[in-house]
Amino acid sequence: MDTSQGSLAGKVCLVTGATSGIGKVTARELAQRGATVVVVGRSEARSAATVSQIRRQTDNSSVEFLLADLSSQQDVRRLAKEFENRYPRLDVLVNNAGAIMLSRRESVDGIEMTFALNHLAYFLLTNLLLDRLKSSAPARIVNVASNSHERAKLDLDDIQVRGRYWGFGAYARSKLANILFSYELARRLEGTGVTVNALHPGLVGTNFLANNGPFGKLLRMAVVVKGMSVERGARTSIYLASSPDVEKVTGRYYFKEQEVPSSNASYDEDSARRLWRLSAELTGLPAEAQ
Ligand SMILES: NC(=O)c1ccc[n+]([C@@H]2O[C@H](COP(=O)([O-])OP(=O)(O)OC[C@H]3O[C@@H](n4cnc5c(N)ncnc54)[C@H](OP(=O)(O)O)[C@@H]3O)[C@@H](O)[C@H]2O)c1
């Protein structure tokens, strides 16, 4: 792993979904560059184990964890408060936690789980931490999306997918939402010194899909065989979070540390504004939040 991309000493980075896969390597590499790293996990045991592992591997004792089930809005709000109470600044927010649900489930807030976890958690956590990011500017937001968004169209009238549910479809739509959200937020943050970019990590052998019973575990094995290593899969997240090359770049989509175009649908500003309004409504934020 190339760690020559600039020191992050004195910076505070928060990485969600950092107990596994791409998020865990991202958190480790940011710690390796000297940042204070806050690992967000939903299991205390896995979070504590991740923190001790990263501290040991990087010799950086400024790695801590905060707990939240990010599919629960109450937990996201508590997380944001706890973070603000403990850390005076936030230089890098990496929204990474995500999952695919092969059967339809709802969050504790009664929202289709994929949309709740993969999109609304990014939206709510980011908005709640925006003041801290702005006061720490130059600051960065990195949203882990996926190239699966290319197959998606967002049906804002059926966000709950009450009709026929297809897990890969719901996942693809949530990842399109990540990109629409990133571009809209970049427009809203113009002139603040806070950048926001989205990325596709590649097909990566992680724990992804493992939460879906024996069939999910089988699919996961296929991804592990076909996919790239987690170290490689985390590179674009680390690049966007830390490289001086992209310090001022905002509202872009990356793959393999290169800017690439996202789907036509992802550039539709009207959809982005409508998604923003709906997300604000579903999370109880003012529509003009930010
Ligand atoms: N792997 C790929 O090929 C691939 C491709 C494109 C995009 N992505 C994206 O990459 C991101 C990271 O995925 P990954 O491949 O690294 O998968 P992973 O190994 O399954 O890691 C997912 C992380 O999200 C956390 N998480 C899941 N549900 C959560 C919840 N309700 N509350 C809080 N945290 C939760 C998991 O925590 P636990 O440890 O507690 O389960 C874990 O730390 C996701 O956004 C995914 O969509 C992955």
PDBQT file of the ligand as one rigid body, heavy atoms in Angstrom, charges set to zero:
ROOT
HETATM    1  N1  LIG A 301     -17.312  -5.530  -2.072  1.00  0.00    +0.000 N 
HETATM    2  C1  LIG A 301     -17.623  -5.073  -3.262  1.00  0.00    +0.000 C 
HETATM    3  O1  LIG A 301     -17.396  -5.721  -4.310  1.00  0.00    +0.000 OA
HETATM    4  C2  LIG A 301     -18.247  -3.713  -3.412  1.00  0.00    +0.000 A 
HETATM    5  C3  LIG A 301     -18.473  -3.225  -4.710  1.00  0.00    +0.000 A 
HETATM    6  C4  LIG A 301     -19.049  -1.968  -4.854  1.00  0.00    +0.000 A 
HETATM    7  C5  LIG A 301     -19.350  -1.212  -3.740  1.00  0.00    +0.000 A 
HETATM    8  N2  LIG A 301     -19.133  -1.708  -2.483  1.00  0.00    +0.000 N 
HETATM    9  C6  LIG A 301     -19.487  -0.869  -1.341  1.00  0.00    +0.000 C 
HETATM   10  O2  LIG A 301     -18.414  -0.828  -0.432  1.00  0.00    +0.000 OA
HETATM   11  C7  LIG A 301     -18.907  -0.504   0.873  1.00  0.00    +0.000 C 
HETATM   12  C8  LIG A 301     -18.219  -1.400   1.899  1.00  0.00    +0.000 C 
HETATM   13  O3  LIG A 301     -18.612  -2.736   1.653  1.00  0.00    +0.000 OA
HETATM   14  P1  LIG A 301     -17.624  -3.995   1.835  1.00  0.00    +0.000 P 
HETATM   15  O4  LIG A 301     -17.554  -4.659   0.500  1.00  0.00    +0.000 OA
HETATM   16  O5  LIG A 301     -16.393  -3.610   2.552  1.00  0.00    +0.000 OA
HETATM   17  O6  LIG A 301     -18.568  -4.938   2.727  1.00  0.00    +0.000 OA
HETATM   18  P2  LIG A 301     -18.400  -5.569   4.192  1.00  0.00    +0.000 P 
HETATM   19  O7  LIG A 301     -17.098  -6.266   4.348  1.00  0.00    +0.000 OA
HETATM   20  O8  LIG A 301     -19.650  -6.351   4.397  1.00  0.00    +0.000 OA
HETATM   21  O9  LIG A 301     -18.391  -4.285   5.132  1.00  0.00    +0.000 OA
HETATM   22  C9  LIG A 301     -19.567  -3.551   5.368  1.00  0.00    +0.000 C 
HETATM   23  C10 LIG A 301     -19.413  -2.744   6.630  1.00  0.00    +0.000 C 
HETATM   24  O10 LIG A 301     -20.667  -2.066   6.868  1.00  0.00    +0.000 OA
HETATM   25  C11 LIG A 301     -21.072  -2.340   8.205  1.00  0.00    +0.000 C 
HETATM   26  N3  LIG A 301     -22.533  -2.348   8.355  1.00  0.00    +0.000 N 
HETATM   27  C12 LIG A 301     -23.437  -3.134   7.708  1.00  0.00    +0.000 A 
HETATM   28  N4  LIG A 301     -24.677  -2.882   8.168  1.00  0.00    +0.000 NA
HETATM   29  C13 LIG A 301     -24.553  -1.927   9.134  1.00  0.00    +0.000 A 
HETATM   30  C14 LIG A 301     -25.446  -1.266   9.991  1.00  0.00    +0.000 A 
HETATM   31  N5  LIG A 301     -26.756  -1.535   9.976  1.00  0.00    +0.000 N 
HETATM   32  N6  LIG A 301     -24.956  -0.341  10.846  1.00  0.00    +0.000 NA
HETATM   33  C15 LIG A 301     -23.646  -0.065  10.906  1.00  0.00    +0.000 A 
HETATM   34  N7  LIG A 301     -22.731  -0.660  10.123  1.00  0.00    +0.000 NA
HETATM   35  C16 LIG A 301     -23.182  -1.584   9.258  1.00  0.00    +0.000 A 
HETATM   36  C17 LIG A 301     -20.515  -3.722   8.494  1.00  0.00    +0.000 C 
HETATM   37  O11 LIG A 301     -20.484  -3.934   9.887  1.00  0.00    +0.000 OA
HETATM   38  P3  LIG A 301     -20.391  -5.425  10.527  1.00  0.00    +0.000 P 
HETATM   39  O12 LIG A 301     -18.925  -5.750  10.591  1.00  0.00    +0.000 OA
HETATM   40  O13 LIG A 301     -21.018  -5.245  11.846  1.00  0.00    +0.000 OA
HETATM   41  O14 LIG A 301     -21.162  -6.348   9.638  1.00  0.00    +0.000 OA
HETATM   42  C18 LIG A 301     -19.146  -3.603   7.863  1.00  0.00    +0.000 C 
HETATM   43  O15 LIG A 301     -18.256  -2.921   8.708  1.00  0.00    +0.000 OA
HETATM   44  C19 LIG A 301     -20.433  -0.626   0.792  1.00  0.00    +0.000 C 
HETATM   45  O16 LIG A 301     -21.001   0.649   0.731  1.00  0.00    +0.000 OA
HETATM   46  C20 LIG A 301     -20.661  -1.386  -0.517  1.00  0.00    +0.000 C 
HETATM   47  O17 LIG A 301     -21.902  -1.057  -1.102  1.00  0.00    +0.000 OA
HETATM   48  C21 LIG A 301     -18.582  -2.934  -2.299  1.00  0.00    +0.000 A 
ENDROOT
TORSDOF 0
